[in-house]
Amino acid sequence: MEGWLAYVGLGLFTGFSAGMLGIGGGLVMVPALTMIFTAQGGFSPGVALHAALGTSMAVILFTSLSSLRAHHRHEAVLWRVVFQIAPGILFGTLLGTLIASRIPARPLALIFALFVCIVAVQMAFNLKPKAARELPGALGVFGVGTGIGAVSALVAIGGGAMTVPFLTWCNVKVQKAIGTSAAVGFPIAVGGTLGYIYNGWGNAALPAGSLGYVFLPALLWMIPFSMLAAPLGARTTHRLPVATLKRIFAGLLIVLAARMLWKLFA
């Protein structure tokens, strides 16, 4: 019962953070799920992190839908940009899951923790590029989408940590950048989920209830609660001092990543 309660609580927090900050919640889900899976005893250390990555991507698939609808109602999604970047995103996510499936758990955990630290510093100090240019052409957008998709799949995030700064740099207002990032999270999650299912298919080390690297019991508990909380998070973006909330969130990310590393290396 404690395991299912943990999935419910994690789902609520994931949906809220995805809606509020446009980051998809994966930075919280991956270390949290890795610790939950390890504590349950059904996962070996060699596959717990990969299952956490795959399950996080699958949750983001549903969370992003709820979040993007909320941002769309606030007219904060630039759909032209979403359609332009989606092909590169899909290609990049499939590439990223292929790479992740071939990296052992400990090196992959170090890559994830390094990315978390970079994002945490960016959030804590509100580092963002100045608007200096317009969006690139079709080839440039495809290349950017490929990079964002590959990294997002490798660390199982919705891409907001990269999409929002990129759009801000390209003269997109912050709220529209967050809303557009939430919409871009959907093709990231589609490609990432399919990639983790395919690359984990038939892995004998995975427990019953796994669809590739996606652990279905965790997914089914987290989906409804993450989708319930995502619109509330999106409304919060337009009402509360998000900069202060980001600093608190950044500290939490570092603590979770450190705890995950300790669990995997202990």
N, C-alpha and C positions, 0 to 999 in steps of 0.2 A: 504493500500500500504506500509506503514511503517513496518508492520509486515513481509511482504514478503521480503522487502529489508533487514531486519534484518536476515532472514533465509539465504539469499544469501551471505551476508557478513560473517555470522557465518560458512556457508559451506566452503567458501574459506579459512578462517583461520584454520578451523578444518582439512581440507585436507592437507594444508601446514605443520601444526605442526605434523600431523601423519606421513607424509613422511620424515620430517626432524629429528624428535626425536623418532619416533617409539612408541609413547604413545597412538595412536588412537584418540586423540582429545577429549575424553569424559570428561576429567577434565575441559575443557573449555565449552563444550556443555551443560553439566548438569546444572551448575549455570546460564548460559546464557539463556537456554531454559526455566528454571524455572521462571526467571524474565520475559521473553517474554510471557509465558503462563499466568502468573499472571496478567500482564499488559493488556492482551487482554480481560480478564474478562470472558472467556468461561470455565475456569478451577477453581474449588474450591481449596483452599489451601491444602486440604487433598489428592488431586490426582495430583496436578501440578508437584511435584517432581517425583512421580512415572512415570508420562507420559514423563518427561524429561529423566529419566533413560532409559525407553523403547525405546524412539525415538532415543536417542544417540546410543544405541546398534545397532539399525537398520541402522543408518547412517554409523557406523563403519563397518558393513557388506560389504558395497560397497567401502568405503574408503580403507579398508584393501586389497581388491583385486587390486586396482590401485597401492597402495603403494608396495605390495609384488612383482608385476610385475616389477616395477622400480628397486627394490633391487635385484631381480633375474637377471635382465640385467647386474647389476654390480657384479654378481656372489657372492652375500653376504648372500644368504640363505642356511642354512644347512638343507636340506630337510629331512635327516634321523632323525634329532632331532625333526622336526615338526611332522613327522608321529608317532614318539614314544610318544610324549607328548599329542597329539590330543585326545585320548580316555579319559584321566584324565581331560583335559580341558573341554570337552563336559559335562562330569558328574558334574564337579564343577560348571559350569555356570548354569546348570539347578537347582542345589541346591541353588546357590546364589540368583537367581531370586525368588525362592520359599520363602527364608528368607526375602528378601527385600519387597515382596508383603504383608508380615505380620507385618512389622514394620511401625508404624505411621510416618507421614511426618517429624515432628520435630526431634524425635530421629534419624531418618534416615539421616536428614540433618546434624546433629551433627557428625554422623559417617563419612559422606562424607567429611565434613570440616576437621575433624581430619586427614583423609587419605591425603587430599590435602596438609595440613601443613607438613606432613611427607615427601611427594614427593617433595614439594617445597624446604625444607631444604636439601634433598638429591641432588636436582638439583643445588641449589645455591652454595653449597660448594663442588660440584662434588664428593660426597661420593660414593664410590664403593668398593666392596670387592676385596681383592687381589686374584689373581689366586692361588688356594690352593689345588685343587683336580680335578679329572676327572668327567664326567657325571656319575650319579648313574645307577644302573641296571634298568630293566623294571619296577619293583614294585616301586622303588624310584622315577622314572620319572613320573609314574602314580600318586603317592602321591603329588609330586610337582605340577603337572598339575592340580590336583583337587583343591589344595589350591589357585593357581593362578587364575583358572577359577571362583571359588566361590567369591573371593574378587573382581575380575574384574567385575563380573555381579552385585555385590552388589553396586558398585560405578560407573558402566557403563564406563569402560575404556577398551582399547585394550590389556592391560596386560603388556605393555612395562616397566612400572615402577617397575615391579617385574621380568619379564622375562629377561630383559637385565642384571640386577645385578646377577641373578642366573647363566646365561650363562657365564658372565665374571668371576665369582667365579670358574666356571668349566673349566677355561683355554680357553675360546672362545674369539677371538679378538673382540674389541669393535664394529667395523663396521659390522662384521658378526653377532654379538649378536643383533645389531639393525635390520639388515635385517631379521634375523630369527624371532625376536620378531614381526616384521611387518607381517610375514606369520602366526605366531601363533595367531595373532589377528583375523584371519578369523574364525577358529573354536570357538574362544571365542564369536565372534559376532553372529555366527549361533546359538549356544546354548542359548546365552543371549536374542537374539531377539525372538526365539521361546518361551522361558520361560516367557518373559514379555507379549507376546501376550496371552499365555494361562492363566496366573495368573490374567490378567486384563480383560479377556473376560466376557462380560455381566455386567461390573461395570456401574451402572446407573449414577454415578457422572461424567463420561467421556463425553465430547461433541461429536457432530456428526463429523464423519471423523476419528474416533479412531478405530484402530484395536487392541483390548486389550489396553495395555499401550503405543502403538505406534500411534502417531498422524500423520496421512498420509499427510496432507497438508504441514507440516513442513518437513517431510521426502522427499517429491517429489521436493521441492524447494532446499533442501540442497544437495541431492545426486549428481546432475551433476556438481555443483561447487566444492564440496569436492573432487570428482574424478579428476576434471581438475587441482586442485592445488596440489594434492598428489605427482605426479611425480616431480614437481618443488621442493617440499620440500625434496624429496629423493636426487635430484641432489645437493641441498644445503648442505646436510650432508657431501658430499665429497669435498666441496669447501670453506666453511666459518668456522670461529672459533665457533664451536657448543657450547663450554663451556660458552662463553660470552652470546650467545643467550639463553642458558638454565637459566642463572641468571635472565635475563629480563623476561623470561617466568614464572619463579618461582614467581616473584613479582606479575605478572598479575594473577596467579592462586589464590594467597592469597586474593587479592582485590576482585576477582569475588566470591570466597567462602564467604567472609565476607558480601558482598552485598546480596548474596542469603540468608544467615542467617537472615540478617536484614529484608528482605522482608517477610520471613516466620514467624518470631517471632514478627514483628511489630503489 
